[in-house]
Amino acid sequence: MIPMNPTTLLVNIIGWIGAVTLLAAYVLVSTRKVAGNSVAYQLMNLGGSIFLIINTLHFGAYPSVAVNVVWVCIAIIILIRR
């Protein structure tokens, strides 16, 4: 097994936290535990996407970076409107 440097390990942990956060937000809105325009949902989208941006930039996955930048922009716009 190839040893992982501390930066890569941290970026992987950040990525997994982001993925879990976005999936949790989707489950909560899909089960109607939170509203799609709620602050909680938008903050989960914002935080999860920022973490995934960090991860995908590190690994050069630029299509995923683009999707998450748009996701962050949507969350910010909804939060500002609220």
C-alpha positions as CSV (number, residue, x, y, z in Angstrom):
1,M,0.0,0.0,0.0
2,I,1.3,3.5,-0.9
3,P,1.5,5.8,2.1
4,M,-0.7,8.9,1.9
5,N,0.9,12.2,2.8
6,P,-0.9,14.3,5.5
7,T,-2.3,16.9,3.1
8,T,-3.9,14.2,0.8
9,L,-5.4,12.5,3.9
10,L,-6.8,15.8,5.1
11,V,-8.2,16.6,1.7
12,N,-9.8,13.2,1.5
13,I,-11.4,13.6,4.9
14,I,-12.7,17.0,3.9
15,G,-14.2,15.5,0.7
16,W,-15.9,12.8,2.5
17,I,-17.4,15.2,5.0
18,G,-18.7,17.3,2.1
19,A,-20.2,14.3,0.4
20,V,-21.9,13.1,3.5
21,T,-23.2,16.6,4.3
22,L,-24.7,17.0,0.8
23,L,-26.3,13.5,0.9
24,A,-27.7,14.2,4.4
25,A,-29.2,17.5,3.1
26,Y,-30.8,15.6,0.2
27,V,-32.3,13.0,2.5
28,L,-33.7,15.6,4.8
29,V,-35.3,17.6,2.0
30,S,-36.6,14.4,0.3
31,T,-38.2,13.1,3.5
32,R,-39.6,16.6,4.2
33,K,-37.7,17.0,7.5
34,V,-36.5,20.4,6.2
35,A,-37.8,22.7,3.5
36,G,-35.8,23.2,0.3
37,N,-35.5,26.9,0.9
38,S,-34.7,26.6,4.6
39,V,-31.5,28.1,6.1
40,A,-30.5,24.7,7.4
41,Y,-30.7,23.0,4.0
42,Q,-28.9,25.8,2.2
43,L,-26.1,25.9,4.8
44,M,-25.7,22.2,4.4
45,N,-25.5,22.6,0.6
46,L,-23.1,25.5,1.0
47,G,-20.7,23.8,3.5
48,G,-20.8,20.4,1.7
49,S,-20.1,22.0,-1.7
50,I,-17.2,24.1,-0.3
51,F,-15.6,20.9,1.1
52,L,-16.1,19.1,-2.2
53,I,-14.6,22.0,-4.1
54,I,-11.5,21.8,-1.9
55,N,-11.3,18.1,-2.5
56,T,-11.9,18.2,-6.3
57,L,-9.5,21.1,-6.8
58,H,-6.8,19.2,-5.1
59,F,-7.3,16.2,-7.3
60,G,-7.9,18.2,-10.5
61,A,-11.5,17.0,-11.0
62,Y,-12.6,20.3,-12.7
63,P,-16.1,19.3,-13.9
64,S,-16.9,18.5,-10.2
65,V,-15.4,21.8,-9.2
66,A,-17.7,23.6,-11.7
67,V,-20.8,21.8,-10.4
68,N,-20.0,22.6,-6.8
69,V,-19.2,26.3,-7.5
70,V,-22.7,26.6,-9.1
71,W,-24.2,24.7,-6.0
72,V,-22.4,27.2,-3.7
73,C,-23.8,30.2,-5.7
74,I,-27.3,28.8,-5.5
75,A,-27.1,28.4,-1.8
76,I,-25.7,31.9,-1.3
77,I,-28.4,33.4,-3.4
78,I,-31.2,31.6,-1.5
79,L,-29.6,32.5,1.8
80,I,-29.4,36.2,0.8
81,R,-33.0,36.2,-0.3
82,R,-34.1,34.8,3.1
